[in-house]
């Protein structure tokens, strides 16, 4: 069923329109006929009140065969809507209002839904952002890849299975025969994303649209996924339209970059020159907001007489189900000792499965340790129960990665922020809520709104206000900005720094983004396979990392220079300290508990 036509919006000239005589924004190099050509594309959404929201306004963009074009911008800039409009896979209420989408010279906007189904998958394929949502949780991975082959009649039921294994191997999934028998929840994030790439490859498409394919992945896994996409371009001439808010990814991988703001392309051109000398103020603002590895670390706090938090030889074992090998337990945290002082930010970094989130859960006493000790202000809280555990809850708070999932959608913002105050029977809750919303730069009217009515950055501010409600001594921040655009990241990181300066709160900051860590952390603890490999002041660690694994993490950061990349013949990555015997598996090979 086609989307009903929408009234045509008033055409406004896009910001940053090139002078007369120059090629328009979004055009490939001269002489290369475009595979995909968006011409004066307009996309609108009908609102609940019957009005119209103009999400895309007059976009012109070409993608040549074998080219990678990055579409960059903040949330709400229209980049994902532009990409999904190519095959008309728009959310309910959305539709192409004007313009043309030419694919191989064929106008896709003029096709019926039946005709368009012959293009989806075989001509244009999509790699979506969230594999946990996109993959069927009850079907095996191999079955989902084979299903695409059968739908497009590219294989029989008998041959589809072997073709699916070949596609999983092409997508870079290790041991595809074993992984094909697993369901999505049994794979790591990087492996699930590779499965989505295999599904996209099934129809041998000429164009792949990759919509934020690596935004929530660790730098090493992210690098592997992008390497695979880039290899496909080289091997088969497949074109890629890469939708991303990460300028480092765009700089590393794209031949050309188109920058979007408020539904328009404001600037476009070859990646190197555009990022070296951006012409549009919006592009310059994006670049200035992006965290950098060469940025200075925040000044260290005044030294205190004793640590606020201290862990000694923390260990956590999880039981394994039968059939997972000879071992009966998996050691997710292995002999971890660290300290956090008042007013200090200590970052825990490492790949998925490194044990950093499990360490945080041990500190929060959400999970009991197998062995080791946890002290808060010198008080041993390892086995705290009852009133002592309740007192610990008041002094140590948590900010989750995804505030949309952690905030109760039925409660207003004021009710969510005030909930800890009511639970601990703190008087004057209403005044305290108003004070907290003001402190995190939210208007007083936000108290009456629900999470669904706020942007991602606003929801994270609500989560921070809630964590600060009881004036805690320590806040554990678990990937608090990983899914946010660079400008919103910048706002949240500034807010956290200001709150720390005002209140003296300490942060245990968990992140896989080393550029973000550089911006906020006083000290960095690098983990892999449940162990601490390196613990050093941030300036020292970023200037001269000691462990090969730390150097590999830094080298994998998108947009990073090659100065720290592994040299041929260099020592292999180990998990180092001689007293530690167990060699951990990589994130790609094992889904470690977090």
CORURDA-V741918 format. One record per residue. N is the residue number from 0. PSI is psi in whole degrees, 0 to 359 (999 if undefined). Layout:
n=[N | N]
psi=[PSI | PSI]
//
This chain:
n=[0 | 1 | 2 | 3 | 4 | 5 | 6 | 7 | 8 | 9 | 10 | 11 | 12 | 13 | 14 | 15 | 16 | 17 | 18 | 19 | 20 | 21 | 22 | 23 | 24 | 25 | 26 | 27 | 28 | 29 | 30 | 31 | 32 | 33 | 34 | 35 | 36 | 37 | 38 | 39 | 40 | 41 | 42 | 43 | 44 | 45 | 46 | 47 | 48 | 49 | 50 | 51 | 52 | 53 | 54 | 55 | 56 | 57 | 58 | 59 | 60 | 61 | 62 | 63 | 64 | 65 | 66 | 67 | 68 | 69 | 70 | 71 | 72 | 73 | 74 | 75 | 76 | 77 | 78 | 79 | 80 | 81 | 82 | 83 | 84 | 85 | 86 | 87 | 88 | 89 | 90 | 91 | 92 | 93 | 94 | 95 | 96 | 97 | 98 | 99 | 100 | 101 | 102 | 103 | 104 | 105 | 106 | 107 | 108 | 109 | 110 | 111 | 112 | 113 | 114 | 115 | 116 | 117 | 118 | 119 | 120 | 121 | 122 | 123 | 124 | 125 | 126 | 127 | 128 | 129 | 130 | 131 | 132 | 133 | 134 | 135 | 136 | 137 | 138 | 139 | 140 | 141 | 142 | 143 | 144 | 145 | 146 | 147 | 148 | 149 | 150 | 151 | 152 | 153 | 154 | 155 | 156 | 157 | 158 | 159 | 160 | 161 | 162 | 163 | 164 | 165 | 166 | 167 | 168 | 169 | 170 | 171 | 172 | 173 | 174 | 175 | 176 | 177 | 178 | 179 | 180 | 181 | 182 | 183 | 184 | 185 | 186 | 187 | 188 | 189 | 190 | 191 | 192 | 193 | 194 | 195 | 196 | 197 | 198 | 199 | 200 | 201 | 202 | 203 | 204 | 205 | 206 | 207 | 208 | 209 | 210 | 211 | 212 | 213 | 214 | 215 | 216 | 217 | 218 | 219 | 220 | 221 | 222 | 223 | 224 | 225 | 226 | 227 | 228 | 229 | 230 | 231 | 232 | 233 | 234 | 235 | 236 | 237 | 238 | 239 | 240 | 241 | 242 | 243 | 244 | 245 | 246 | 247 | 248 | 249 | 250 | 251 | 252 | 253 | 254 | 255 | 256 | 257 | 258 | 259 | 260 | 261 | 262 | 263 | 264 | 265 | 266 | 267 | 268 | 269 | 270 | 271 | 272 | 273 | 274 | 275 | 276 | 277 | 278 | 279 | 280 | 281 | 282 | 283 | 284 | 285 | 286 | 287 | 288 | 289 | 290 | 291 | 292 | 293 | 294 | 295 | 296 | 297 | 298 | 299 | 300 | 301 | 302 | 303 | 304 | 305 | 306 | 307 | 308 | 309 | 310 | 311 | 312 | 313 | 314 | 315 | 316 | 317 | 318 | 319 | 320 | 321 | 322 | 323 | 324 | 325 | 326 | 327 | 328 | 329 | 330 | 331 | 332 | 333 | 334 | 335 | 336 | 337 | 338 | 339 | 340 | 341 | 342 | 343 | 344 | 345 | 346 | 347 | 348 | 349 | 350 | 351 | 352 | 353 | 354 | 355 | 356 | 357 | 358 | 359 | 360 | 361 | 362 | 363 | 364 | 365 | 366 | 367 | 368 | 369 | 370 | 371 | 372 | 373 | 374 | 375 | 376 | 377 | 378 | 379 | 380 | 381 | 382 | 383 | 384 | 385 | 386 | 387 | 388 | 389 | 390 | 391 | 392 | 393 | 394 | 395 | 396 | 397 | 398 | 399 | 400 | 401 | 402 | 403 | 404 | 405 | 406 | 407 | 408 | 409 | 410 | 411 | 412 | 413 | 414 | 415 | 416 | 417 | 418 | 419 | 420 | 421 | 422 | 423 | 424 | 425 | 426 | 427 | 428 | 429 | 430 | 431 | 432 | 433 | 434 | 435 | 436 | 437 | 438 | 439 | 440 | 441 | 442 | 443 | 444 | 445 | 446 | 447 | 448 | 449 | 450 | 451 | 452 | 453 | 454 | 455 | 456 | 457 | 458 | 459 | 460 | 461 | 462 | 463 | 464 | 465 | 466 | 467 | 468 | 469 | 470 | 471 | 472 | 473 | 474 | 475 | 476 | 477 | 478 | 479 | 480 | 481 | 482 | 483 | 484 | 485 | 486 | 487 | 488 | 489 | 490 | 491 | 492 | 493 | 494 | 495 | 496 | 497 | 498 | 499 | 500 | 501 | 502 | 503 | 504 | 505 | 506 | 507 | 508 | 509 | 510 | 511 | 512 | 513 | 514 | 515 | 516 | 517 | 518 | 519 | 520 | 521 | 522 | 523 | 524 | 525 | 526 | 527 | 528 | 529 | 530 | 531 | 532 | 533 | 534 | 535 | 536 | 537 | 538 | 539 | 540 | 541 | 542 | 543 | 544 | 545 | 546 | 547 | 548 | 549 | 550 | 551 | 552 | 553 | 554 | 555 | 556 | 557 | 558 | 559 | 560 | 561 | 562 | 563 | 564 | 565 | 566 | 567 | 568 | 569 | 570 | 571 | 572 | 573 | 574 | 575 | 576 | 577 | 578 | 579 | 580 | 581 | 582 | 583 | 584 | 585 | 586 | 587 | 588 | 589 | 590 | 591 | 592 | 593]
psi=[126 | 154 | 134 | 149 | 149 | 151 | 141 | 129 | 163 | 126 | 123 | 142 | 133 | 147 | 146 | 24 | 134 | 154 | 161 | 139 | 343 | 151 | 141 | 158 | 146 | 10 | 142 | 173 | 148 | 143 | 347 | 112 | 135 | 143 | 316 | 133 | 113 | 125 | 112 | 50 | 129 | 133 | 133 | 156 | 138 | 131 | 170 | 333 | 1 | 357 | 187 | 138 | 119 | 99 | 326 | 130 | 93 | 47 | 131 | 122 | 133 | 146 | 123 | 159 | 137 | 16 | 146 | 117 | 127 | 131 | 112 | 143 | 173 | 170 | 135 | 0 | 343 | 5 | 315 | 323 | 318 | 314 | 316 | 339 | 340 | 315 | 17 | 33 | 65 | 151 | 164 | 135 | 351 | 150 | 155 | 121 | 323 | 163 | 178 | 150 | 100 | 125 | 112 | 31 | 358 | 130 | 108 | 337 | 341 | 357 | 150 | 168 | 322 | 317 | 325 | 331 | 336 | 343 | 320 | 128 | 314 | 326 | 309 | 128 | 152 | 132 | 102 | 172 | 315 | 100 | 335 | 331 | 324 | 330 | 146 | 118 | 343 | 354 | 148 | 153 | 315 | 322 | 321 | 324 | 315 | 328 | 320 | 318 | 319 | 321 | 318 | 8 | 42 | 353 | 153 | 169 | 327 | 321 | 347 | 325 | 312 | 323 | 321 | 319 | 321 | 320 | 320 | 322 | 319 | 327 | 358 | 18 | 123 | 144 | 63 | 329 | 320 | 314 | 330 | 334 | 353 | 160 | 162 | 321 | 347 | 359 | 156 | 170 | 318 | 322 | 322 | 320 | 325 | 325 | 322 | 323 | 319 | 319 | 319 | 326 | 344 | 323 | 9 | 57 | 158 | 340 | 132 | 126 | 114 | 106 | 100 | 55 | 348 | 16 | 330 | 16 | 155 | 159 | 322 | 320 | 318 | 316 | 320 | 318 | 315 | 325 | 318 | 315 | 318 | 323 | 322 | 323 | 316 | 319 | 319 | 358 | 13 | 137 | 153 | 127 | 107 | 113 | 123 | 153 | 0 | 106 | 332 | 317 | 315 | 317 | 321 | 322 | 336 | 143 | 320 | 156 | 134 | 124 | 126 | 143 | 129 | 41 | 2 | 152 | 116 | 342 | 144 | 149 | 180 | 142 | 309 | 302 | 322 | 315 | 333 | 325 | 73 | 138 | 328 | 139 | 327 | 317 | 319 | 323 | 320 | 315 | 321 | 335 | 338 | 130 | 146 | 146 | 338 | 9 | 151 | 147 | 156 | 152 | 140 | 150 | 163 | 135 | 138 | 167 | 331 | 156 | 147 | 312 | 138 | 127 | 143 | 115 | 44 | 135 | 141 | 122 | 138 | 137 | 142 | 144 | 159 | 146 | 2 | 27 | 180 | 327 | 143 | 344 | 157 | 124 | 102 | 329 | 128 | 98 | 52 | 122 | 126 | 164 | 151 | 125 | 164 | 137 | 10 | 148 | 116 | 124 | 134 | 119 | 156 | 170 | 169 | 137 | 5 | 344 | 3 | 318 | 326 | 321 | 318 | 320 | 327 | 316 | 320 | 353 | 31 | 340 | 131 | 139 | 153 | 321 | 170 | 176 | 150 | 125 | 137 | 116 | 38 | 350 | 124 | 113 | 15 | 317 | 23 | 137 | 166 | 232 | 325 | 321 | 322 | 321 | 322 | 319 | 326 | 329 | 342 | 120 | 170 | 137 | 117 | 167 | 317 | 97 | 336 | 328 | 328 | 336 | 136 | 117 | 344 | 342 | 148 | 168 | 316 | 320 | 321 | 314 | 324 | 350 | 314 | 326 | 319 | 321 | 325 | 9 | 48 | 126 | 159 | 39 | 319 | 315 | 322 | 320 | 315 | 320 | 318 | 318 | 321 | 322 | 326 | 18 | 42 | 142 | 156 | 331 | 341 | 336 | 335 | 357 | 163 | 161 | 323 | 341 | 3 | 159 | 170 | 318 | 322 | 319 | 322 | 327 | 321 | 317 | 322 | 317 | 319 | 318 | 331 | 355 | 322 | 15 | 59 | 161 | 330 | 134 | 125 | 119 | 107 | 97 | 54 | 345 | 11 | 332 | 13 | 153 | 161 | 323 | 322 | 321 | 312 | 317 | 315 | 319 | 321 | 318 | 313 | 319 | 319 | 318 | 322 | 318 | 324 | 322 | 344 | 15 | 147 | 149 | 135 | 106 | 112 | 127 | 149 | 358 | 104 | 332 | 322 | 317 | 318 | 324 | 327 | 337 | 142 | 328 | 149 | 132 | 118 | 128 | 148 | 133 | 31 | 357 | 154 | 121 | 329 | 139 | 111 | 159 | 146 | 313 | 317 | 316 | 317 | 331 | 319 | 74 | 139 | 316 | 139 | 327 | 321 | 318 | 323 | 320 | 316 | 322 | 335 | 353 | 127 | 139 | 1 | 145 | 171 | 8 | 334 | 8 | 148 | 136 | 149 | 134 | 2 | 165 | 141 | 157 | 127 | 177 | 19 | 251 | 126 | 330 | 346 | 130 | 326 | 131 | 118 | 155 | 160 | 169 | 327 | 333 | 338 | 135 | 96 | 146 | 144 | 999]
//
